[in-house]
Amino acid sequence: MDELEKYIKKCNLIFTGTLKRKDFCMSSFPGVENVKVNNENSISILNFISSFNKLYVAFQKEYETLEKINLGETVEIDSFGKFTSNNDNYRTLILHIDEPTITDWNYTTLYLREINGQIKPFITNNLSFLDKNYYRENIHIDEHLAKGYLDFFEKYDLLLKTFNYLKNCQLFGDGTHYIFINIDEYEANLLKGLNKLYLSFGSAYFSTEYYGKLAFNLGDNFGLDYASCKLVLDSKEIPKNPTDFDYILNNLYLNKEYTKKKRKIK
C-alpha cells in the first residue's frame, strides 16, 4: 500500500464513520492496513457529485425553454417553499434582483407567491418593518408566467436545496480531518449557469499536512479538471498526475449523514 492509498484508506475510515480520530491514537490500534472500512451507509464522492451534476444538466436544459419573466439585470434564486398556513396553501419562490425592471429600487427581493392558486407577489428589502427604510410593495406579474416559474422550481426543488448546501459548505470536520465543497469559488449563480465544483479534503497534524483538491467541470462536459487539481502528501506537493486524481475520485467515500447536514461556512 503506497502513501496515497494509505492516506485515502485513513480518510475513508474517518469520513464513513468507521473510526473516530481518537481511535488512531490508541496503543492497540492495529494500523490502517488492518482495519476494514464500513461503507454500509456511505456514498462515493464520484456518485455524490455526478448525481448533482446530472440533475443540474436536466435543470439547465429545461430552464432554457422556460418562458422567462423580465425581472431585471441580474437575478439570483434564494429558495422555493410549499406549505399550508391557517388552511391556506402557499407556494413561494424567493428571488434577489439587481437593477430590477419591476420597480424603481436599485435592488429588491421578489416573493413570487401563490395562495390557494392565486398569484399574489410582492417585493421588499427584507429589513425589519420597524426600520425607516423598510418597504413592502405588492406588484403585478403575469399569472401564466408566474405559475410557470412556480411549477418549474417546485419540480427542481431538490436541486435548489442541494445547490444552496454545496455552493459553500463543510461536509465534514472533526478538528483534524475535513471535507469542504464550493461551487465557482463562492460566486455561483444557478440561473446564470455553473462552471466548476471544488472538493477539498485533508488532515492537519502538528508536524505534517495532507491535502487534496479535486476540481470538477459541471454540465455536459462533467469530469475532473486535472490542471486545477492538487495533492499534498506529508507536507510535500505531489506533481500533477491524472492517475492519482482518478484514484482519489474512485475511492473516496463519505457517510450519507454528512451529505445532509447544513453546516455552512460563514
KASUL-V732870 format. One record per pair of residues at least 4 apart in sequence whose C-alpha atoms are under 7 Angstrom apart, sorted by sequence separation. I is the first residue (numbers start at 0). GAP is how many residues later the second one is. D is the distance in whole Angstrom. If there is no record, write none. Layout:
# KASUL-V732870
I/GAP/D
I/GAP/D
This chain:
# KASUL-V732870
0/4/6
1/4/6
2/4/6
3/4/6
4/4/6
5/4/6
6/4/6
7/4/6
8/4/6
9/4/6
10/4/6
11/4/6
12/4/6
13/4/6
18/4/6
21/4/7
29/4/6
30/4/7
42/4/7
43/4/6
44/4/6
45/4/6
46/4/6
47/4/7
48/4/6
49/4/6
50/4/6
51/4/6
52/4/6
53/4/6
54/4/6
55/4/6
56/4/6
57/4/6
58/4/6
59/4/6
61/4/6
83/4/5
84/4/7
113/4/5
114/4/7
126/4/7
141/4/6
142/4/6
143/4/6
144/4/6
145/4/6
146/4/6
147/4/6
148/4/6
149/4/6
150/4/6
151/4/7
152/4/6
155/4/6
156/4/6
157/4/6
158/4/6
159/4/6
160/4/6
161/4/6
162/4/6
164/4/6
172/4/6
173/4/7
181/4/6
183/4/5
188/4/6
189/4/6
203/4/7
204/4/6
216/4/6
217/4/5
224/4/7
231/4/5
232/4/6
240/4/7
241/4/6
242/4/6
243/4/6
244/4/6
245/4/6
246/4/6
247/4/6
256/4/7
0/5/6
12/5/5
13/5/5
23/5/6
42/5/7
83/5/5
113/5/4
114/5/7
128/5/6
140/5/7
172/5/4
182/5/6
188/5/7
203/5/5
216/5/5
231/5/4
232/5/7
12/6/5
13/6/6
22/6/7
82/6/6
83/6/6
99/6/7
112/6/6
113/6/6
127/6/6
171/6/5
172/6/7
187/6/6
202/6/6
203/6/7
215/6/7
216/6/5
230/6/6
231/6/6
13/7/7
82/7/5
98/7/5
99/7/6
112/7/5
126/7/5
171/7/5
202/7/5
215/7/5
216/7/6
230/7/6
81/8/6
82/8/7
97/8/6
98/8/6
112/8/5
170/8/5
201/8/5
202/8/7
215/8/4
216/8/6
81/9/4
97/9/5
111/9/5
124/9/6
169/9/6
170/9/6
201/9/4
214/9/6
215/9/6
80/10/6
81/10/7
96/10/6
97/10/7
110/10/6
111/10/7
124/10/6
169/10/4
183/10/7
200/10/6
201/10/6
214/10/5
229/10/7
80/11/5
96/11/5
110/11/5
123/11/5
168/11/6
169/11/6
183/11/6
200/11/5
79/12/6
80/12/7
95/12/6
96/12/6
109/12/6
110/12/6
123/12/4
168/12/6
183/12/5
199/12/6
200/12/7
79/13/4
95/13/5
109/13/4
122/13/6
123/13/7
167/13/6
168/13/6
182/13/6
183/13/6
199/13/4
214/13/6
78/14/6
79/14/6
94/14/6
95/14/6
108/14/5
109/14/7
121/14/7
122/14/5
166/14/7
167/14/4
182/14/4
198/14/6
199/14/6
214/14/5
78/15/5
93/15/7
94/15/5
107/15/6
108/15/5
121/15/5
122/15/6
165/15/6
166/15/5
167/15/7
181/15/6
182/15/6
197/15/7
198/15/5
213/15/5
77/16/5
93/16/6
94/16/7
107/16/6
108/16/6
121/16/4
165/16/6
166/16/5
181/16/5
197/16/6
198/16/7
212/16/5
213/16/7
225/16/6
76/17/6
77/17/5
93/17/5
107/17/6
120/17/6
121/17/5
165/17/7
180/17/6
181/17/7
197/17/5
212/17/5
76/18/5
77/18/7
92/18/6
93/18/6
120/18/6
167/18/6
180/18/5
196/18/6
197/18/6
211/18/6
212/18/6
17/19/6
75/19/6
76/19/6
91/19/6
92/19/5
120/19/7
166/19/6
179/19/6
180/19/6
195/19/7
196/19/5
211/19/4
17/20/6
74/20/7
75/20/5
91/20/6
92/20/6
179/20/5
195/20/5
196/20/7
210/20/6
211/20/6
74/21/6
75/21/6
91/21/4
166/21/7
178/21/6
179/21/6
195/21/5
196/21/7
210/21/5
9/22/6
15/22/7
74/22/5
90/22/6
91/22/6
178/22/4
194/22/6
195/22/6
209/22/5
210/22/7
8/23/7
15/23/6
73/23/6
74/23/7
90/23/5
177/23/5
178/23/7
194/23/5
209/23/5
12/24/6
73/24/5
89/24/6
90/24/7
118/24/6
177/24/6
193/24/6
208/24/7
209/24/6
11/25/7
71/25/6
72/25/6
89/25/5
176/25/6
177/25/7
208/25/5
209/25/6
5/26/7
15/26/6
71/26/6
72/26/5
88/26/6
89/26/7
176/26/4
207/26/5
208/26/5
71/27/5
72/27/6
87/27/7
88/27/5
175/27/5
176/27/7
207/27/5
71/28/4
87/28/6
175/28/5
70/29/6
71/29/5
175/29/7
70/30/5
70/31/6
92/57/7
79/73/7
79/74/7
68/76/7
79/77/7
66/78/7
78/81/7
171/86/6
170/87/6
170/88/6
169/93/6
168/94/6
169/94/6
168/95/5
169/95/7
167/96/7
168/96/5
58/97/7
164/97/7
167/97/6
55/103/7
54/104/7
75/113/6
75/115/7
56/162/6
56/163/7
52/165/6
52/166/6
45/203/6
44/204/6
45/204/6
44/207/6
43/208/6
44/208/6
43/209/4
44/209/7
42/210/6
43/210/6
41/211/6
42/211/6
41/212/5
42/212/6
41/213/4
42/213/6
40/214/6
41/214/5
40/215/6
15/237/6
14/238/7
15/238/5
16/238/7
14/239/5
15/239/4
11/240/6
14/240/6
11/241/6
7/244/7
